[in-house]
Amino acid sequence: MGPVEQRRLPLIVVVMLVLLSATADAVPGRSPTFTVIRVDAAITPPVAQYILQSLEEATRTRSDGLVIRLDTPGGLDLAMRDIVKGILGADIPVIVYVSPAGARAASAGMMITVAAHVAAMTPGTNIGAAHPVGIGLGGGMDKIMQAKVENDAVAYIRGIAKGRGRNPDWVERAVRKSASVSAEEALKLGVIDEVAPDLAHLLARIDGKVVTLASGKRVLKTRGAVTVEKKMGVRQGILTVLADPNIAYILLLIGLAGLYFEFSHPGAILPGVMGGISLILAFFALQTLPVNYAGVLLILFGITLFIAEVKVMSHGILTVGGIVSLVMGSLILFDSPEPALRVSFQVMIPTLIVICLFFVAVISLVVKAHRGRRFTGMEGMLGLEGKAVNAVGPDAGTVLVKGEYWRARSDEPIAPGLKIRVIRVDGLRLLVGEIHPGEP
């Protein structure tokens, strides 16, 4: 090999390596692989964790991209921002595909879709309605705070839209005016990249598209891609279910009812155990949701009134107050205008009816037990019937009551064998009277 060939050798090696890298996807038997996950719930911290963990796993296993099949009514701002940060910093392409027909990417879902490297929708879906709302302790925001939050959201989403080459003016309208459009209109407005009837058509259409990752530009190789469905794990599924406001609300009331029953009937054990578990799960769920703590306090106050009814005979006034407090607390428990972050009336009304009936029933049983005649101890002897064993007079005698022999006396003489009734208990001696024929 001559000097010229020796100088050209390094250049030839570099060119060959580049060609091998560029054609790696074209090697027979090597098809692009995309991880596919489904998100069809409100955007909450458990959902954000699921998406970010899926993205991390797809990156670690050298998947060619992550597809998020999205259908969400919106969710929490902090959870949404965690997802968007994960997408913007991803080392693999993230495709958000709003599907199936009838699905939506509303509010936080719109922002996640706009942040994706490829944004696509199925015909019959819609996107938008991202106006920020005041949630959390203290209720709604004043006008100044509302303007600050709105301007922050507009600046945030406009910057993302510009970076992805999407329509920043429309996304601003979606935030300020709660604008919402269909899949076809979103494509015409430059909000999304594709409208495709299914995932296979979508992957075929975006083949060769150039996207910008955190590490630089990349050409998508999606033709003939293999999709691998990654379902939500059991733990993440449970956390997502618990983060549902309806589930959290039911667990809260079941927990309080169980503990109330245990305190009013000590020793039952099972209601107390189930109530404690339900209450802990409810508190976990409440920390992930937009809770108005005035609602929590009203519910707790209502339970307190039910307990007080057992101790203080208020002729039902405390019970009525407890029911009113429970209803008002339920109505304001979750402070959000988004239906996905509130308890639905279809769940709230039956639950309130059942819980209120439960408390009324328990209170009635306890009051009845307090007012009823005792059947144990000396007081339990009053009115019992028995038989005179020997003659009973003003001074002495013996009677048989409930299988036991008692010293007794009577104001009138009673012959042996006659029926008697206990009138009073004087220490260990009974005052009895004869039961005459015809007496009840």
C-alpha positions, 0 to 999 in steps of 0.5 A: 500500500502506497503513501497515498492509499495510507492517507486515504484509509482513515477517510474511507473508514469514516465514510463507511461508518457514516454509511453503515449508521445511516442505513442501519434501519434498512438492514434486513430484519431490523425494523423500527420499534416504537413504544405505545402507551395509552392515557385516557384519564385526567392529567394527575401526578400518577399519570405524569409519572407513568408517562415519564417512566415510559419515556425513560424506559423507551429511551433505555431500551433503545426504542425508536420513539414513544407514541402517547395515545391521548384522550384527556379532559385536562388536569393539573398544571404542575403534572402537565408541566412535568410531562412537557419538560420530559418531552422537551428534554427527550432523546427519542421522538415523542408522538402524541396521537389524540385517539380514538374517534371521540377523544379530546386533548383539552386544557392540559392535554392541548399543551402536551400535544403541542409540545410533542415532536409529532402531533397527530389526531384521529378524525372526530377528535378535538383539541383546545379549551386551555383557559387556566382556572383557579384551584386549591385552597382559598377558592377562585383567583382575583382578577389580578392573579387570574391575569398573571396566571393567564399571561404566564400560560400564554407565554409558556405555550407560545414559546413551545408552539414556536419551537415546534413550528406550530401556530402560536396565535391559535394556542394563545386563543385556546388559553385566553378564549378557551378556543377548541377545534376539530382535528381537520381544523387543527391541521389547517391552522397548523396546530398539529402535523397529521390527521390519520385514521389509525396508528399504522397510517400515521407512522407511514405518513411521518416517515422521513419527517425531520424532528428536533430532539434535545440532542439535535435533529433526527430523521424519523424512520417509521415505515414498517415500524413495529409497535410495542404496547406498554400497559400501565402497571398494577401499582400505577393503575391503582394510583391513577384510580385513587387520583379520581375525585369520585374514588377519593370522595367515596374512600373519605366518607367510607373511612369516616363512617368506619371510624365512627361506627368503631367509636360508637360500638367499640370492639367491632374491629373490622369497621375500624380497620377498613375505615382506617385503610380507606381514610389513609388512601383518601388522604393520599388521593387528596394530596394529588387533587385540587382540594378545598380544605373548607370542604374537608373541614365541613365534612369532618364537622358533620361527622362531629355533629353525628357523634355529638347526637349520640352523647347529647339528646338534641331531638335530631337537631344535631343530626340535621346539622350534620347532614347539612354540613356533610352535603355542603362540604361535598359540594365544595370539596374539590375546587375546580371548574373542570368536570374531570377534577370534581365529584360527579353528581351521579356519584355524590348524591347516592353516596350522600344518601347512603352515608346519611342513612347509615349515620341516622340508623346508627344514631337511632340504634344507640339512642334506643339502647340508651333509652331501653330497659336494661336486661343485666344487673339488678335493674334487669330483675325488675318485672321478671316472673318467678315462683314462690318456693316456700311461703313468702311474707312481710319478713322472709321467704324464698323465690325462684327467678330465672333458675336462681333462688332469691331471698324475698319478702312480700307485703301480702302472704304468698303460698308456696308454688304460686307465681310471683313478679319482682317489684323491687330489688333491695340489696340481695332481697327481692320485693315480690308480688303475687300474680293473680289469675287473669293478670298479664 
